[in-house]
Amino acid sequence: MAGYLCRRVFAALMILLGVSFITFVLLYVLPADPVRQIAGRSATAQTVENIRQQLGLDQPLLVQYARYLAGLVQGDMGRSYLQRTEVSSLITARLPASLLLMAGGIVCELLIGLTLGVIAAIFRGRPLDQGLMVTSFVAVSAPQFVVGLLLLYVFAVQLGWFPIGGYGTAAHLVLPAVTLGIMGSGWYSRMMRSSMIEVLRQDYIRTARAKGLTRSRILFRHALPNAILPIIAMIGIDIGIFMGGLVVVESVFGWPGIGQLAWQAIQRVDIPVIMGVTMVSATAIVLGNLLADIVTPFIDPRIKMR
């Protein structure tokens, strides 16, 4: 197991190195000039050039990247061009809100997706199965801002059950978490349906039925633990997606997470903040997948680490 972990950690570091380089190059070739954002429209050419030299943006690409990488290894993500604050401090201040929303979204999408997937597998080929799969397709295809605004209008404006936006209480978390849950539940329900149908056709399930076990015991004791294995890897991927892809949901609900921070940085061409959020998201994806690979063999001993 130690050898496996060492190989995976090395591969993870190479992935993060590649992500950092590609992102840095893309930001380097952007037509937008961050120095102009800092200096303002009325700044003279000399002022712009002085700021460029102070930030080291007049250096070649590889020199800038090497300097950024050296700081990143030491835990220094740089300073925000516009807010004049350490990027690590900005991300740390926003991280708890994003982690909370991420956890709520994953819980909601698992509850919705797995439930629909199991029900569809049990009633496969029937109208209920077809209806649930159509619903899953619609949930996956619907834009996030449409789902979020619809939930806000119905449950916040019309019914008044939840606050319109903000952050701080459990009531503030419900609507954005459900929005994320609806969007992700479609993938989980389809995956769970396929996996459950395959498991229900196995010989050990037929043997369990022949022994006279109840339907609920067969489903929850024998079928579900085996059918849920493909879902684990999806959860690991979702950790990273939720960390960096919450821009729309956080904007709709006024949620102060790193997704909203990234959107503000993109609008202002604040390169250190964009790089910081990208690296945090990439690290979350890598760690999520690594955690899924480690946990899976403990759930199913037949799967070995190689």
C-alpha positions as CSV (number, residue, x, y, z in Angstrom):
1,M,0.0,0.0,0.0
2,A,2.9,2.4,0.7
3,G,4.2,1.9,-2.8
4,Y,0.8,2.6,-4.3
5,L,0.4,5.8,-2.2
6,C,3.8,7.0,-3.2
7,R,3.1,6.5,-6.9
8,R,-0.3,8.2,-6.6
9,V,1.2,11.2,-4.7
10,F,3.9,11.6,-7.3
11,A,1.3,11.4,-10.1
12,A,-0.8,14.0,-8.2
13,L,2.2,16.4,-8.0
14,M,2.8,16.0,-11.7
15,I,-0.8,16.8,-12.4
16,L,-0.8,19.9,-10.2
17,L,2.4,21.0,-11.9
18,G,0.8,20.6,-15.3
19,V,-2.3,22.5,-14.2
20,S,-0.3,25.4,-12.8
21,F,1.8,25.7,-16.0
22,I,-1.1,25.5,-18.4
23,T,-3.2,28.0,-16.3
24,F,-0.2,30.4,-16.1
25,V,0.4,30.3,-19.8
26,L,-3.3,30.9,-20.6
27,L,-3.3,33.9,-18.3
28,Y,0.0,35.2,-19.8
29,V,-1.4,35.2,-23.3
30,L,-4.7,36.9,-22.3
31,P,-5.3,40.1,-24.3
32,A,-6.4,41.9,-21.1
33,D,-3.7,43.8,-19.3
34,P,-3.8,43.5,-15.5
35,V,-1.5,46.5,-15.2
36,R,-4.1,48.7,-16.8
37,Q,-6.7,47.5,-14.3
38,I,-4.4,48.5,-11.5
39,A,-3.2,51.9,-12.9
40,G,-6.6,53.0,-14.2
41,R,-7.5,54.6,-17.5
42,S,-5.9,58.0,-16.8
43,A,-2.5,56.6,-15.9
44,T,0.5,57.7,-18.1
45,A,2.6,55.2,-20.0
46,Q,5.4,55.7,-17.6
47,T,3.2,54.9,-14.6
48,V,2.0,51.7,-16.3
49,E,5.6,50.7,-17.1
50,N,6.7,51.3,-13.5
51,I,3.8,49.2,-12.1
52,R,4.7,46.4,-14.6
53,Q,8.3,46.4,-13.4
54,Q,7.3,46.4,-9.8
55,L,5.1,43.3,-10.3
56,G,7.7,41.6,-12.4
57,L,5.3,41.4,-15.4
58,D,8.0,42.7,-17.7
59,Q,9.9,39.4,-17.3
60,P,9.7,36.5,-19.8
61,L,7.1,33.9,-19.2
62,L,9.4,31.2,-17.9
63,V,11.0,33.6,-15.4
64,Q,7.6,34.6,-14.1
65,Y,6.4,31.0,-13.8
66,A,9.6,29.9,-12.0
67,R,9.2,32.8,-9.5
68,Y,5.6,31.8,-8.9
69,L,6.4,28.1,-8.6
70,A,9.2,28.9,-6.1
71,G,6.7,30.9,-3.9
72,L,4.0,28.2,-4.3
73,V,6.4,25.5,-3.0
74,Q,6.9,27.7,0.1
75,G,3.1,28.2,0.6
76,D,3.2,31.7,-0.9
77,M,0.4,32.2,-3.5
78,G,1.3,35.9,-4.1
79,R,-0.6,39.0,-3.4
80,S,-3.8,40.2,-5.1
81,Y,-3.0,43.0,-7.6
82,L,-6.1,45.0,-6.6
83,Q,-6.9,44.1,-3.0
84,R,-3.2,44.3,-1.9
85,T,-3.8,41.2,0.3
86,E,-2.2,37.8,0.4
87,V,-4.1,35.4,-1.9
88,S,-3.8,32.6,0.8
89,S,-5.6,34.9,3.2
90,L,-8.4,35.7,0.7
91,I,-8.9,32.0,0.0
92,T,-8.8,31.0,3.6
93,A,-11.4,33.6,4.5
94,R,-13.8,32.2,1.8
95,L,-13.0,28.5,2.1
96,P,-15.3,27.6,5.1
97,A,-18.3,28.9,3.2
98,S,-17.4,26.9,0.1
99,L,-16.7,23.8,2.1
100,L,-20.1,24.1,3.8
101,L,-21.9,24.6,0.5
102,M,-19.9,21.7,-1.1
103,A,-20.9,19.3,1.7
104,G,-24.5,20.4,1.5
105,G,-24.6,20.0,-2.2
106,I,-23.0,16.5,-2.2
107,V,-25.4,15.4,0.5
108,C,-28.4,16.7,-1.5
109,E,-27.3,15.2,-4.7
110,L,-26.6,11.8,-3.1
111,L,-30.0,11.7,-1.4
112,I,-31.9,12.7,-4.5
113,G,-29.7,10.8,-7.1
114,L,-29.3,7.5,-5.3
115,T,-32.9,7.4,-4.3
116,L,-34.1,8.0,-7.8
117,G,-31.6,5.5,-9.2
118,V,-32.6,2.7,-6.9
119,I,-36.3,3.3,-7.6
120,A,-35.7,3.4,-11.3
121,A,-33.7,0.1,-11.2
122,I,-36.4,-1.6,-9.2
123,F,-39.1,-0.5,-11.7
124,R,-36.9,-0.7,-14.8
125,G,-38.8,-0.7,-18.1
126,R,-41.9,0.7,-16.5
127,P,-43.4,4.2,-16.9
128,L,-42.0,5.2,-13.5
129,D,-38.5,4.3,-14.6
130,Q,-38.9,6.2,-17.8
131,G,-40.3,9.2,-16.0
132,L,-37.4,9.3,-13.5
133,M,-34.8,9.1,-16.2
134,V,-36.4,11.9,-18.2
135,T,-36.5,14.0,-15.0
136,S,-32.8,13.2,-14.5
137,F,-32.0,14.3,-18.0
138,V,-33.9,17.6,-17.5
139,A,-32.1,18.2,-14.1
140,V,-28.7,17.7,-15.7
141,S,-29.5,19.9,-18.7
142,A,-31.2,22.8,-16.8
143,P,-28.9,25.9,-16.3
144,Q,-27.9,26.4,-12.7
145,F,-29.1,30.0,-12.6
146,V,-32.5,29.0,-13.9
147,V,-32.9,26.3,-11.2
148,G,-31.6,28.7,-8.5
149,L,-33.8,31.6,-9.5
150,L,-36.8,29.3,-9.7
151,L,-36.2,27.9,-6.2
152,L,-35.7,31.5,-4.9
153,Y,-39.0,32.7,-6.5
154,V,-41.1,29.7,-5.2
155,F,-39.6,29.0,-1.7
156,A,-38.2,32.4,-0.8
157,V,-40.3,35.0,-2.4
158,Q,-43.7,33.3,-2.7
159,L,-43.7,31.0,0.3
160,G,-41.2,32.8,2.4
161,W,-39.8,29.6,3.8
162,F,-36.1,30.5,3.3
163,P,-34.1,33.8,3.1
164,I,-33.5,35.2,-0.4
165,G,-29.8,35.2,0.0
166,G,-26.9,35.5,2.3
167,Y,-24.9,33.3,4.6
168,G,-24.8,32.4,8.3
169,T,-27.6,30.1,9.2
170,A,-28.8,26.6,8.1
171,A,-31.8,28.3,6.4
172,H,-29.4,30.1,4.1
173,L,-27.7,26.9,3.1
174,V,-30.9,24.9,2.0
175,L,-31.7,26.5,-1.3
176,P,-28.1,26.7,-2.8
177,A,-27.4,23.2,-1.6
178,V,-30.6,21.9,-3.1
179,T,-29.8,23.7,-6.4
180,L,-26.4,22.0,-6.5
181,G,-28.1,18.7,-5.5
182,I,-30.6,18.9,-8.3
183,M,-27.9,19.6,-10.9
184,G,-25.7,16.7,-9.8
185,S,-28.5,14.2,-9.0
186,G,-29.1,13.4,-12.6
187,W,-25.7,11.9,-13.1
188,Y,-25.9,9.9,-9.9
189,S,-29.4,8.6,-10.6
190,R,-28.4,7.3,-14.1
191,M,-25.2,5.8,-12.8
192,M,-26.9,4.2,-9.8
193,R,-29.7,2.8,-12.0
194,S,-27.2,1.1,-14.4
195,S,-25.1,-0.2,-11.6
196,M,-28.1,-1.5,-9.6
197,I,-29.6,-3.3,-12.6
198,E,-26.3,-5.0,-13.2
199,V,-25.9,-6.1,-9.6
200,L,-29.5,-7.3,-9.4
201,R,-28.7,-9.7,-12.3
202,Q,-25.8,-11.4,-10.4
203,D,-26.0,-15.0,-9.2
204,Y,-25.6,-14.1,-5.5
205,I,-28.7,-12.0,-5.7
206,R,-30.7,-14.9,-7.2
207,T,-29.3,-17.1,-4.4
208,A,-30.4,-14.6,-1.8
209,R,-33.9,-14.6,-3.2
210,A,-33.9,-18.4,-3.3
211,K,-33.1,-18.4,0.4
212,G,-36.2,-16.4,1.1
213,L,-34.5,-13.2,2.2
214,T,-36.8,-10.2,2.2
215,R,-36.7,-7.7,-0.7
216,S,-35.5,-4.9,1.5
217,R,-32.7,-7.0,2.9
218,I,-31.6,-8.1,-0.5
219,L,-31.6,-4.5,-1.7
220,F,-29.9,-2.8,1.2
221,R,-27.6,-5.5,2.5
222,H,-26.4,-7.2,-0.7
223,A,-27.2,-5.1,-3.8
224,L,-26.7,-1.5,-2.6
225,P,-23.1,-1.9,-1.2
226,N,-21.9,-3.3,-4.5
227,A,-23.9,-1.0,-6.7
228,I,-22.6,2.1,-5.0
229,L,-18.9,1.5,-5.8
230,P,-18.9,3.5,-9.0
231,I,-20.5,6.4,-7.2
232,I,-17.5,6.8,-4.9
233,A,-15.2,8.0,-7.7
234,M,-17.9,10.5,-8.8
235,I,-18.0,11.9,-5.3
236,G,-14.2,12.4,-5.4
237,I,-14.5,14.4,-8.7
238,D,-17.5,16.4,-7.3
239,I,-15.3,17.6,-4.4
240,G,-13.1,19.5,-6.9
241,I,-15.9,20.6,-9.2
242,F,-17.9,22.0,-6.3
243,M,-14.8,23.8,-4.9
244,G,-14.1,25.7,-8.2
245,G,-17.4,25.6,-10.1
246,L,-19.8,27.3,-7.7
247,V,-19.5,30.7,-9.4
248,V,-23.1,30.8,-10.7
249,V,-24.8,29.4,-7.6
250,E,-22.8,31.6,-5.2
251,S,-23.6,34.6,-7.3
252,V,-27.3,33.9,-7.4
253,F,-27.6,33.3,-3.7
254,G,-25.0,35.8,-2.6
255,W,-22.9,33.1,-1.0
256,P,-19.4,34.3,-0.1
257,G,-17.3,31.4,-1.3
258,I,-14.2,31.0,-3.5
259,G,-16.3,30.6,-6.6
260,Q,-17.5,34.2,-6.2
261,L,-14.0,35.3,-5.4
262,A,-12.8,33.7,-8.7
263,W,-15.5,35.4,-10.7
264,Q,-14.5,38.8,-9.2
265,A,-10.9,38.1,-10.0
266,I,-11.6,37.1,-13.6
267,Q,-13.6,40.4,-14.1
268,R,-10.6,42.4,-12.8
269,V,-7.9,40.2,-14.3
270,D,-6.4,39.6,-10.9
271,I,-4.0,36.9,-12.0
272,P,-2.7,35.8,-8.5
273,V,-6.2,35.2,-7.2
274,I,-7.2,33.3,-10.3
275,M,-4.1,31.1,-10.0
276,G,-4.8,30.6,-6.3
277,V,-8.4,29.5,-6.8
278,T,-7.4,27.2,-9.7
279,M,-4.7,25.5,-7.7
280,V,-7.0,25.0,-4.7
281,S,-9.6,23.5,-6.9
282,A,-7.1,21.2,-8.7
283,T,-5.7,20.1,-5.4
284,A,-9.2,19.3,-4.2
285,I,-9.9,17.2,-7.3
286,V,-6.7,15.3,-6.9
287,L,-7.2,14.6,-3.2
288,G,-10.8,13.7,-3.8
289,N,-9.9,11.0,-6.4
290,L,-7.0,9.8,-4.2
291,L,-9.4,9.5,-1.2
292,A,-11.9,7.6,-3.4
293,D,-9.2,5.1,-4.5
294,I,-8.1,4.5,-0.9
295,V,-11.6,4.1,0.5
296,T,-12.9,1.8,-2.2
297,P,-10.9,-1.3,-1.3
298,F,-12.2,-1.1,2.3
299,I,-15.8,-1.1,1.0
300,D,-15.2,-4.0,-1.3
301,P,-12.2,-6.2,-0.3
302,R,-12.2,-7.8,-3.8
303,I,-10.7,-4.5,-5.1
304,K,-6.9,-4.4,-4.4
305,M,-4.6,-1.5,-4.6
306,R,-2.0,-2.0,-7.3
